[in-house]
Amino acid sequence: MSEDTTVACRQVEITNSLGLHVRPAMKFVELASRFPCEVRVRHNDNEFNGKSLLELTMMAAECGTRLELVARGPDALAAIEALAELVSARFYEDEDGEPVEAAPPPEPGR
């Protein structure tokens, strides 16, 4: 049985006004954790675990920050697609950082 080594990458830009603070980082981690693949976030020549709230908040990614999302393993393509959608939807926050109603994220493998 061979191990799935699919790798998917995508550049994203943080566009919500308050950046990647705790609430959007938690949304990112919760979504990334639904996929069995490894998820990494690259920023300023550093790489962070996309399933770690502490590591994501330590990035201090402000509005306008460009990140590279990298997933490796089963469902890597689906994970990157879902995470990029979350980022492009501004983590479902308004200009004041208040949550707005969001469509449910896709299930892994769909």
N, CA, C and O of each residue as an XYZ file, in Angstrom:
440
protein
N       0.840     -1.181      0.000
C       0.000      0.000      0.000
C       0.885      1.243      0.000
O       1.742      1.391      0.871
N       0.689      2.121     -0.951
C       1.524      3.317     -1.041
C       0.892      4.476     -0.278
O      -0.329      4.599     -0.178
N       1.764      5.313      0.250
C       1.307      6.486      1.001
C       1.030      7.623      0.027
O       1.797      7.834     -0.912
N      -0.056      8.357      0.241
C      -0.422      9.476     -0.628
C       0.509     10.648     -0.350
O       0.546     11.170      0.764
N       1.261     11.057     -1.366
C       2.204     12.165     -1.204
C       1.789     13.383     -2.026
O       2.638     14.176     -2.433
N       0.498     13.531     -2.268
C       0.009     14.700     -2.992
C       0.399     15.964     -2.233
O       0.248     16.047     -1.015
N       0.903     16.944     -2.975
C       1.261     18.235     -2.389
C       0.481     19.316     -3.136
O       0.441     19.324     -4.366
N      -0.132     20.218     -2.389
C      -0.862     21.338     -2.980
C      -0.401     22.617     -2.297
O      -0.192     22.639     -1.084
N      -0.244     23.682     -3.078
C       0.202     24.983     -2.559
C      -0.696     26.077     -3.115
O      -1.226     25.961     -4.220
N      -0.856     27.121     -2.351
C      -1.613     28.280     -2.830
C      -1.174     29.516     -2.063
O      -0.991     29.483     -0.847
N      -1.010     30.606     -2.801
C      -0.725     31.905     -2.196
C      -2.054     32.545     -1.805
O      -3.013     32.514     -2.576
N      -2.111     33.126     -0.606
C      -3.302     33.841     -0.154
C      -2.861     35.153      0.475
O      -1.701     35.323      0.850
N      -3.809     36.075      0.582
C      -3.539     37.345      1.242
C      -4.566     37.562      2.337
O      -5.765     37.391      2.114
N      -4.101     37.938      3.513
C      -4.997     38.240      4.625
C      -5.663     39.579      4.310
O      -4.979     40.593      4.167
N      -6.996     39.586      4.202
C      -7.710     40.812      3.838
C      -8.695     41.282      4.902
O      -9.278     42.358      4.769
N      -8.887     40.495      5.952
C      -9.765     40.991      7.014
C      -9.020     42.067      7.800
O      -7.806     41.983      7.985
N      -9.749     43.065      8.255
C      -9.139     44.279      8.800
C      -8.246     44.041     10.019
O      -7.273     44.771     10.208
N      -8.544     43.053     10.839
C      -7.757     42.822     12.054
C      -6.674     41.767     11.881
O      -5.969     41.447     12.839
N      -6.528     41.223     10.683
C      -5.486     40.232     10.437
C      -5.810     38.879     11.048
O      -6.956     38.589     11.394
N      -4.782     38.065     11.170
C      -4.950     36.691     11.659
C      -4.840     36.670     13.183
O      -3.867     36.163     13.741
N      -5.849     37.226     13.840
C      -5.896     37.214     15.304
C      -6.498     35.884     15.758
O      -6.697     34.992     14.934
N      -6.785     35.737     17.026
C      -7.177     34.437     17.584
C      -8.429     33.853     16.931
O      -8.432     32.672     16.583
N      -9.478     34.629     16.755
C     -10.721     34.071     16.214
C     -10.537     33.509     14.801
O     -10.923     32.364     14.568
N      -9.965     34.255     13.845
C      -9.769     33.652     12.529
C      -8.735     32.526     12.540
O      -8.861     31.565     11.780
N      -7.726     32.634     13.383
C      -6.744     31.548     13.469
C      -7.426     30.271     13.963
O      -7.109     29.178     13.493
N      -8.350     30.403     14.898
C      -9.078     29.246     15.400
C      -9.931     28.630     14.291
O     -10.004     27.407     14.169
N     -10.571     29.470     13.489
C     -11.357     28.957     12.355
C     -10.455     28.196     11.384
O     -10.821     27.133     10.882
N      -9.277     28.754     11.128
C      -8.329     28.114     10.220
C      -7.915     26.749     10.767
O      -7.949     25.755     10.041
N      -7.525     26.697     12.032
C      -7.080     25.450     12.666
C      -8.203     24.415     12.672
O      -7.970     23.246     12.364
N      -9.417     24.836     13.021
C     -10.539     23.898     13.056
C     -10.802     23.304     11.679
O     -11.056     22.105     11.558
N     -10.742     24.135     10.640
C     -10.962     23.639      9.286
C      -9.804     22.752      8.846
O     -10.033     21.672      8.303
N      -8.583     23.179      9.066
C      -7.411     22.375      8.675
C      -7.421     21.013      9.369
O      -7.026     20.010      8.774
N      -7.864     20.976     10.604
C      -7.868     19.737     11.386
C      -8.895     18.718     10.892
O      -8.843     17.548     11.271
N      -9.818     19.158     10.055
C     -10.818     18.242      9.500
C     -10.245     17.378      8.384
O     -10.869     16.401      7.968
N      -9.062     17.734      7.901
C      -8.428     17.014      6.805
C      -7.263     16.185      7.346
O      -6.547     16.634      8.241
N      -7.069     14.980      6.811
C      -5.986     14.128      7.318
C      -4.589     14.563      6.875
O      -3.596     14.084      7.422
N      -4.498     15.451      5.908
C      -3.189     15.857      5.392
C      -2.482     16.797      6.370
O      -3.096     17.364      7.274
N      -1.174     16.941      6.159
C      -0.377     17.910      6.901
C      -0.629     19.283      6.277
O      -0.663     19.405      5.052
N      -0.804     20.307      7.096
C      -1.027     21.668      6.597
C       0.033     22.575      7.207
O       0.206     22.623      8.424
N       0.741     23.295      6.336
C       1.779     24.227      6.760
C       1.474     25.607      6.179
O       0.867     25.716      5.114
N       1.890     26.646      6.875
C       1.722     28.025      6.411
C       3.110     28.656      6.399
O       3.811     28.663      7.411
N       3.494     29.183      5.242
C       4.810     29.819      5.103
C       4.651     31.340      5.082
O       3.786     31.895      4.404
N       5.534     31.991      5.862
C       5.514     33.454      5.947
C       6.907     33.932      6.343
O       7.473     33.455      7.326
N       7.465     34.882      5.572
C       8.784     35.461      5.873
C       9.859     34.401      6.125
O      10.575     34.459      7.124
N       9.962     33.450      5.223
C      10.973     32.381      5.305
C      10.815     31.492      6.540
O      11.756     30.800      6.927
N       9.658     31.506      7.146
C       9.357     30.625      8.272
C       8.185     29.745      7.890
O       7.378     30.107      7.034
N       8.094     28.590      8.525
C       7.000     27.668      8.256
C       6.305     27.338      9.570
O       6.954     27.058     10.578
N       4.974     27.376      9.544
C       4.178     27.175     10.750
C       3.202     26.026     10.539
O       2.741     25.785      9.423
N       2.894     25.327     11.613
C       1.915     24.247     11.577
C       0.520     24.857     11.446
O       0.078     25.598     12.324
N      -0.172     24.543     10.349
C      -1.504     25.088     10.108
C      -2.583     24.508     10.997
O      -3.738     24.930     10.937
N      -2.207     23.529     11.833
C      -3.171     22.941     12.760
C      -2.851     23.332     14.208
O      -3.354     22.721     15.151
N      -2.009     24.358     14.369
C      -1.616     24.821     15.697
C      -2.051     26.275     15.889
O      -1.540     27.175     15.222
N      -2.984     26.496     16.791
C      -3.452     27.850     17.080
C      -2.303     28.730     17.568
O      -2.187     29.883     17.153
N      -1.472     28.205     18.429
C      -0.350     28.977     18.958
C       0.594     29.420     17.845
O       0.988     30.585     17.794
N       0.960     28.498     16.954
C       1.884     28.849     15.880
C       1.282     29.880     14.929
O       1.974     30.805     14.502
N       0.001     29.730     14.594
C      -0.621     30.691     13.672
C      -0.717     32.083     14.272
O      -0.471     33.070     13.577
N      -1.065     32.181     15.534
C      -1.170     33.506     16.151
C       0.208     34.134     16.359
O       0.325     35.359     16.384
N       1.250     33.320     16.508
C       2.607     33.845     16.656
C       3.106     34.503     15.368
O       4.041     35.303     15.406
N       2.487     34.171     14.226
C       2.886     34.785     12.954
C       2.620     36.277     12.939
O       3.319     37.030     12.261
N       1.615     36.708     13.681
C       1.213     38.121     13.716
C       0.959     38.650     12.306
O       1.438     39.724     11.942
N       0.202     37.888     11.518
C      -0.099     38.262     10.135
C      -1.188     39.326     10.112
O      -2.336     39.060     10.471
N      -0.824     40.523      9.691
C      -1.755     41.645      9.623
C      -2.471     41.665      8.278
O      -2.139     40.902      7.371
N      -3.443     42.539      8.166
C      -4.138     42.737      6.901
C      -3.102     43.091      5.832
O      -2.252     43.954      6.046
N      -3.180     42.425      4.692
C      -2.237     42.644      3.610
C      -1.091     41.655      3.567
O      -0.338     41.621      2.593
N      -0.947     40.848      4.609
C       0.120     39.846      4.653
C      -0.159     38.746      3.645
O      -1.277     38.238      3.558
N       0.869     38.379      2.880
C       0.761     37.282      1.923
C       1.360     36.026      2.552
O       2.458     36.052      3.108
N       0.618     34.938      2.450
C       1.033     33.652      3.001
C       1.004     32.594      1.916
O       0.278     32.725      0.930
N       1.789     31.551      2.096
C       1.705     30.392      1.215
C       1.173     29.231      2.038
O       1.747     28.862      3.062
N       0.069     28.664      1.578
C      -0.513     27.487      2.219
C       0.019     26.256      1.507
O       0.027     26.203      0.277
N       0.463     25.268      2.268
C       0.999     24.036      1.702
C       0.364     22.862      2.435
O       0.368     22.806      3.665
N      -0.181     21.926      1.666
C      -0.751     20.712      2.259
C      -0.088     19.516      1.596
O       0.207     19.541      0.401
N       0.146     18.461      2.384
C       0.791     17.258      1.884
C       0.055     16.048      2.440
O      -0.114     15.907      3.651
N      -0.381     15.171      1.525
C      -1.030     13.934      1.942
C      -2.429     13.816      1.378
O      -2.805     14.545      0.460
N      -3.200     12.893      1.932
C      -4.566     12.683      1.444
C      -5.385     13.971      1.570
O      -5.271     14.694      2.560
N      -6.188     14.241      0.583
C      -7.068     15.413      0.582
C      -6.324     16.753      0.587
O      -6.894     17.772      0.978
N      -5.060     16.762      0.157
C      -4.290     18.010      0.146
C      -4.960     19.063     -0.723
O      -5.059     20.223     -0.324
N      -5.418     18.673     -1.898
C      -6.062     19.638     -2.798
C      -7.338     20.202     -2.191
O      -7.576     21.409     -2.251
N      -8.155     19.337     -1.609
C      -9.412     19.785     -0.987
C      -9.130     20.691      0.210
O      -9.837     21.675      0.427
N      -8.102     20.361      0.984
C      -7.758     21.174      2.152
C      -7.325     22.574      1.730
O      -7.772     23.566      2.305
N      -6.462     22.652      0.731
C      -5.989     23.955      0.272
C      -7.140     24.776     -0.294
O      -7.230     25.980     -0.051
N      -8.007     24.132     -1.037
C      -9.173     24.840     -1.607
C     -10.049     25.416     -0.492
O     -10.441     26.582     -0.546
N     -10.353     24.603      0.511
C     -11.214     25.044      1.610
C     -10.555     26.150      2.429
O     -11.211     27.126      2.791
N      -9.270     26.007      2.720
C      -8.568     27.014      3.517
C      -8.407     28.331      2.755
O      -8.539     29.407      3.337
N      -8.124     28.244      1.466
C      -8.017     29.458      0.653
C      -9.364     30.178      0.589
O      -9.414     31.408      0.616
N     -10.441     29.424      0.506
C     -11.787     30.019      0.499
C     -12.059     30.738      1.820
O     -12.618     31.835      1.830
N     -11.665     30.120      2.930
C     -11.843     30.740      4.245
C     -11.095     32.071      4.323
O     -11.638     33.069      4.798
N      -9.854     32.077      3.858
C      -9.057     33.308      3.884
C      -9.669     34.359      2.970
O      -9.790     35.522      3.356
N     -10.059     33.960      1.752
C     -10.619     34.938      0.809
C     -11.972     35.469      1.276
O     -12.377     36.561      0.877
N     -12.668     34.717      2.108
C     -13.938     35.173      2.682
C     -13.708     36.030      3.931
O     -14.642     36.336      4.672
N     -12.450     36.409      4.146
C     -12.072     37.259      5.286
C     -12.417     36.611      6.613
O     -12.732     37.294      7.587
N     -12.354     35.279      6.642
C     -12.655     34.513      7.850
C     -14.066     34.790      8.358
O     -14.370     34.601      9.535
N     -14.912     35.238      7.446
C     -16.305     35.556      7.770
C     -16.401     36.569      8.905
O     -17.149     36.395      9.867
N     -15.606     37.646      8.753
C     -15.635     38.765      9.690
C     -15.962     40.050      8.935
O     -15.630     40.194      7.758
N     -16.618     40.981      9.629
C     -16.858     42.293      9.022
C     -15.656     43.196      9.311
O     -14.651     42.740      9.855
N     -15.761     44.463      8.951
C     -14.641     45.405      9.117
C     -14.229     45.611     10.567
O     -13.092     45.997     10.839
N     -15.140     45.358     11.499
C     -14.838     45.527     12.924
C     -14.371     44.236     13.580
O     -14.154     44.194     14.791
N     -14.217     43.181     12.784
C     -13.792     41.900     13.335
C     -14.921     41.085     13.916
O     -14.686     40.064     14.562
N     -16.156     41.530     13.691
C     -17.314     40.795     14.191
C     -17.691     39.688     13.207
O     -17.616     39.884     11.994
N     -18.094     38.532     13.724
C     -18.463     37.426     12.834
C     -19.682     37.760     11.980
O     -20.610     38.432     12.431
N     -19.664     37.286     10.755
C     -20.816     37.359      9.868
C     -21.193     35.932      9.514
O     -20.371     35.021      9.612
N     -22.421     35.743      9.107
C     -22.890     34.402      8.797
C     -22.077     33.813      7.656
O     -21.805     34.471      6.653
N     -21.701     32.567      7.837
C     -20.855     31.899      6.842
C     -21.503     30.629      6.340
O     -22.271     29.975      7.046
N     -21.179     30.299      5.111
C     -21.596     29.006      4.578
C     -20.750     27.935      5.253
O     -19.571     28.168      5.519
N     -21.321     26.772      5.538
C     -20.523     25.722      6.179
C     -19.388     25.270      5.270
O     -19.577     25.159      4.059
N     -18.199     25.005      5.839
C     -17.087     24.555      5.011
C     -17.360     23.151      4.451
O     -18.120     22.386      5.044
N     -16.751     22.819      3.328
C     -16.984     21.500      2.737
C     -16.424     20.386      3.592
O     -15.440     20.572      4.308
N     -17.046     19.243      3.513
C     -16.547     18.066      4.216
C     -15.312     17.552      3.483
O     -15.244     17.672      2.260
N     -14.338     16.988      4.183
C     -13.181     16.417      3.515
C     -13.624     15.372      2.492
O     -14.534     14.581      2.740
N     -12.965     15.388      1.350
C     -13.269     14.405      0.303
C     -14.419     14.788     -0.582
O     -14.818     14.001     -1.442
N     -14.974     15.980     -0.403
C     -16.113     16.406     -1.236
C     -15.750     17.588     -2.073
O     -16.580     18.083     -2.836
